[in-house]
Amino acid sequence: MITGLNYIIAMLLITAGIYCLLFKKNLLKLVIGLAVITDGIHLFLISMGYRLGGTVPILSSEVASNLPEFAASAVDPLPQALVLTSIVINICITSLALSLCIYAYRHCGTLDTTKIRRLKE
């Protein structure tokens, strides 16, 4: 039951992020929308790797004797590793995007994308 709720929340986060990207004109809101999308994707991936009553996927000598049962009950560690890597990449991308917002504000005096486009012409 709880994993179904996780999928719903993940899809809501992704939808809210896409809404921000499509309908907001402020650069900071666009950066926040990107961050919300990636958070929704992270929740989705972690929910896919979750197993109710699952055990930690650490192989020991005691577990090695009963390997098929261990494999059936262990949590998948791959989504956790992918999400951990993605979180680090997301922090770097968000910090770069925010620094570009600062430079755009200093150069153009606004964060509105329509006004920045008009300055180009």
N, C-alpha and C positions, 0 to 999 in steps of 0.2 A: 504493500500500500504506500509506504513512504517513498519508494523509488518512483512510483507513478506521479507523485506530487513533485518530485525533483525534476522530472521531464517537463511537466507543465510550467514550472517556474523557469526552467532553462529556456523554453520556447517563448515565454513572456519577456524575458530579458533580451533575447535576440530580437524579438519583434519591436520592443521599445527602442533598442539601439538602431535598428533599421529606420524606424520612424524619425529618430533624431537626425540620421544622415540624410534622409529624403526631404524633410520639411523644415529643418532649422537652418538659419542663415548665419548664425554666430559661430566663429571658428572654435571657441571654447566648447560650445555645445556639441559641435561635430566631434571633437576629441573625446568628450565624455560619452558620446554615442558609440564611438569605436571601442572604448573601454568596457562599456556595458555589453556590447556584442561579444567580446572575448570572454567576459565573465560568464555569460550564458553558455558559451561553447565549453568553457572549463567545467561548469556544473554538469553539462550534458555528458562529457567524456568521463568524468568521475562517476556519474550515475550508471553509465554503461559498464564500468568495471566493478561495480559494487555487487556483492553477493550476500544475501541474508544468512547470517550465521557462518560466514566465511572465516577461514583461519588466515593467519599471517603467512605469506608465501616465502618462508625461510626454511630451507631444507636442512635437516639435521640427521644424525645417525639413527635416531629413534623413528623418524618419519620415513626414512629411506626404505625401511622394511615393508611399509604399507603405502607404497607410492601411488597406486591407482586411486585409492580413497583420498589421499592427500591432494592429488591433482583435481579431484572432483569437488573438494571443499575449499580449496585455496582461492583467495581473491586475486584477480588478474592485476599484476603490478605494472603492466605496460601503459595503461591510461594514466596512472599516477605519475610515471616518469615523463610522459608526454606533456601532461598539464604542468608539472613543475618546470620543465624547460620553457613552455609557452608563457608561463607567468613572468619569467625573467625577460623573455623577449618582449612581452607586452609592456613591462615597466620601461624598457629602453625606448620602445616606439612612442609611448605616451610622453616620456620626458623630451624626446626629440620634437614631437608635435607641439608640445607646450612651448618649447624654446622658439620654434618657428612662429607660433602665435605672438610671442613677445616681439620678435623682429618685425612681423607684419604690423603690429600695432605701432611700433616706433616709426616705421617707414610710412605707413598710410594714415595713421591716426584713428583707425577704426578696425573692428573685428568683423564687420558685416561683409559677407562675401560678395554681395551685389555691388557695394560701393568700391570694394577692392578691384573688382572686374572693370568698373567704369574708369578707374584711375589708369588702367593699362592702355586704354584707347587714346 
